[in-house]
């Protein structure tokens, strides 16, 4: 598991979506317009997102399957310097309190790569967050991103109305060939 507190690891550099699961500290409500920013613990793998935060001073653990998220969002905001943009990538949920920021970067190209990689890794659509807070689905999670299902197992032969496998390999008999039957004759036994 890659931990965001490991040396050389930070949200600015981005967590590697190909090395799941991850455990890191995220900002509270990255898509909210309020000035209140607290942090909370996040654990993420391919199927589940676990958030540990405080609600009215009490510890709260929220466990969500990844398919409850609307998609992997990208939000562009003005950067610290003029003519510099900051791109934030994260998991978008209908409830802003459940959105999780995965990375933030001033490199648009790097952020675009992480955006696509996270969407592929979690099998979620790409979502763009507009400056007014509305969202637009840029690309759906397609069949090329989903994992192929294993081939169906053979069912019991009695239920499939088919011959068993070993009988399929056997050659059928020839009805035109009939062995000679000698009826009514005495059997000859050779004895020494």
C-alpha positions as CSV (number, residue, x, y, z in Angstrom):
1,X,0.0,0.0,0.0
2,X,1.3,3.4,-0.9
3,X,1.0,5.9,2.0
4,X,0.9,9.6,1.3
5,X,3.1,10.1,4.4
6,X,5.9,8.0,2.9
7,X,9.1,9.9,1.9
8,X,8.7,11.3,-1.7
9,X,5.0,11.0,-1.6
10,X,2.5,13.9,-1.5
11,X,-0.8,15.0,-2.9
12,X,1.0,17.6,-5.0
13,X,3.0,14.9,-6.7
14,X,-0.2,12.7,-6.8
15,X,-0.9,9.2,-5.6
16,X,-0.3,6.5,-8.2
17,X,-3.7,5.0,-9.3
18,X,-2.0,1.9,-10.4
19,X,-0.6,1.1,-6.9
20,X,-3.9,0.9,-4.9
21,X,-4.7,0.9,-2.0
22,X,-3.7,4.3,-0.6
23,X,-4.0,5.9,2.8
24,X,-3.7,9.7,3.1
25,X,-5.0,12.9,4.7
26,X,-7.3,15.0,2.6
27,X,-9.0,18.4,2.9
28,X,-12.6,18.6,4.0
29,X,-15.1,19.5,1.3
30,X,-12.7,20.4,-1.6
31,X,-15.6,21.6,-3.8
32,X,-17.4,23.7,-1.2
33,X,-17.3,27.5,-1.3
34,X,-17.0,27.9,2.5
35,X,-13.7,28.9,4.0
36,X,-13.6,26.1,6.6
37,X,-11.0,23.6,5.7
38,X,-10.3,20.7,8.0
39,X,-8.5,17.5,7.2
40,X,-9.6,13.8,7.5
41,X,-8.1,10.4,6.9
42,X,-8.9,8.6,3.7
43,X,-8.4,4.9,2.7
44,X,-9.0,4.1,-1.0
45,X,-8.9,0.9,-3.0
46,X,-10.5,-0.2,-6.2
47,X,-13.9,-1.0,-4.6
48,X,-14.1,1.1,-1.4
49,X,-13.4,4.6,0.0
50,X,-13.2,4.9,3.8
51,X,-13.2,8.4,5.3
52,X,-12.5,9.0,9.0
53,X,-13.5,12.5,10.2
54,X,-15.0,14.3,13.1
55,X,-18.6,15.4,13.2
56,X,-19.5,17.6,16.1
57,X,-16.4,16.4,17.9
58,X,-17.3,12.7,17.6
59,X,-15.3,10.3,15.4
60,X,-17.2,9.3,12.2
61,X,-16.3,6.6,9.7
62,X,-17.9,6.7,6.3
63,X,-17.5,3.6,4.1
64,X,-18.6,4.1,0.4
65,X,-18.3,1.8,-2.6
66,X,-16.5,3.6,-5.4
67,X,-19.6,3.2,-7.7
68,X,-21.5,5.7,-5.5
69,X,-19.3,8.5,-6.7
70,X,-20.4,10.5,-9.8
71,X,-17.0,10.3,-11.3
72,X,-13.4,11.5,-11.2
73,X,-13.5,15.3,-11.3
74,X,-11.1,17.9,-12.7
75,X,-11.5,21.5,-11.5
76,X,-9.4,24.3,-12.8
77,X,-8.8,27.4,-10.6
78,X,-6.4,30.4,-10.8
79,X,-3.0,29.6,-9.4
80,X,-0.8,31.4,-7.0
81,X,1.0,33.4,-9.7
82,X,-0.6,35.3,-12.6
83,X,-1.2,33.2,-15.8
84,X,-0.8,30.0,-13.8
85,X,-3.7,27.5,-13.3
86,X,-4.1,24.9,-10.6
87,X,-5.9,21.7,-11.5
88,X,-7.5,19.6,-8.8
89,X,-8.3,15.9,-9.4
90,X,-10.6,14.0,-7.1
91,X,-13.7,11.8,-6.5
92,X,-17.0,13.7,-7.1
93,X,-20.0,12.8,-5.0
94,X,-23.5,14.5,-5.0
95,X,-22.9,15.4,-1.4
96,X,-20.0,17.9,-1.3
97,X,-18.9,16.7,2.1
98,X,-18.1,13.3,0.6
99,X,-15.9,14.6,-2.3
100,X,-12.3,13.6,-1.9
101,X,-9.4,15.5,-3.6
102,X,-6.7,13.1,-4.8
103,X,-4.2,15.5,-6.2
104,X,-3.5,19.1,-7.1
105,X,-1.0,20.4,-9.6
106,X,0.0,23.4,-11.7
107,X,1.0,21.2,-14.6
108,X,-2.1,20.7,-16.7
109,X,-0.6,17.9,-18.7
110,X,0.3,15.9,-15.6
111,X,-3.1,16.5,-14.1
112,X,-4.8,15.3,-17.3
113,X,-2.8,12.1,-17.2
114,X,-3.8,11.5,-13.5
115,X,-7.4,12.3,-14.3
116,X,-7.6,9.6,-17.0
117,X,-5.6,7.1,-14.9
118,X,-7.8,7.5,-11.8
119,X,-10.9,7.1,-14.0
120,X,-9.5,3.9,-15.5
121,X,-8.4,2.5,-12.2
122,X,-11.8,3.0,-10.5
123,X,-13.9,2.5,-13.6
124,X,-15.6,5.9,-13.2
125,X,-16.6,8.6,-15.7
126,X,-14.5,11.7,-16.2
127,X,-16.3,14.8,-14.8
128,X,-15.4,18.4,-15.3
129,X,-16.4,20.9,-12.5
130,X,-17.4,24.3,-13.9
131,X,-16.5,27.5,-12.0
132,X,-20.2,27.9,-11.0
133,X,-20.1,24.4,-9.3
134,X,-22.1,22.5,-12.0
135,X,-20.7,19.3,-13.4
136,X,-20.4,18.0,-16.9
137,X,-19.6,14.4,-17.8
138,X,-16.8,14.5,-20.2
139,X,-16.4,10.8,-20.9
140,X,-18.4,7.8,-19.7
141,X,-16.8,4.7,-18.1
142,X,-16.7,2.4,-21.1
143,X,-16.4,-1.3,-21.7
144,X,-12.8,-0.8,-22.6
145,X,-12.1,0.2,-19.0
146,X,-14.0,-2.7,-17.3
147,X,-12.4,-6.0,-16.5
148,X,-13.5,-8.9,-18.7
149,X,-15.6,-11.4,-16.9
150,X,-14.3,-15.0,-16.8
151,X,-15.9,-17.5,-19.1
152,X,-19.0,-19.2,-17.7
153,X,-18.5,-22.6,-16.2
154,X,-20.1,-25.6,-17.6
155,X,-23.4,-26.4,-16.0
156,X,-24.5,-29.8,-15.0
157,X,-25.2,-31.9,-18.1
158,X,-28.6,-32.9,-16.9
159,X,-29.6,-29.2,-16.9
160,X,-28.0,-28.3,-20.3
161,X,-29.6,-31.1,-22.4
162,X,-26.2,-31.9,-23.8
163,X,-24.1,-35.0,-24.0
164,X,-21.2,-35.3,-21.5
165,X,-17.8,-34.2,-22.8
166,X,-16.4,-37.7,-23.1
167,X,-19.4,-38.8,-25.2
168,X,-18.9,-35.8,-27.5
169,X,-15.4,-37.1,-28.4
170,X,-16.7,-40.7,-29.2
171,X,-17.6,-41.6,-32.7
172,X,-21.3,-42.6,-33.3
173,X,-22.1,-46.1,-34.2
174,X,-22.9,-47.3,-37.8
175,X,-26.3,-48.9,-38.0
176,X,-25.7,-50.4,-41.4
177,X,-23.1,-52.8,-39.9
178,X,-24.8,-55.6,-38.0
179,X,-22.8,-58.5,-36.6
180,X,-23.9,-62.0,-37.7
181,X,-26.1,-63.8,-35.1
182,X,-26.1,-67.6,-35.2
183,X,-29.3,-68.6,-33.5
184,X,-30.4,-72.2,-32.8
185,X,-26.9,-73.7,-33.2
186,X,-24.8,-75.7,-30.8
187,X,-21.8,-74.0,-29.2
188,X,-18.6,-75.7,-30.0
189,X,-16.0,-75.7,-27.2
190,X,-12.5,-76.9,-27.9
191,X,-11.0,-79.0,-25.1
192,X,-7.7,-80.7,-25.0
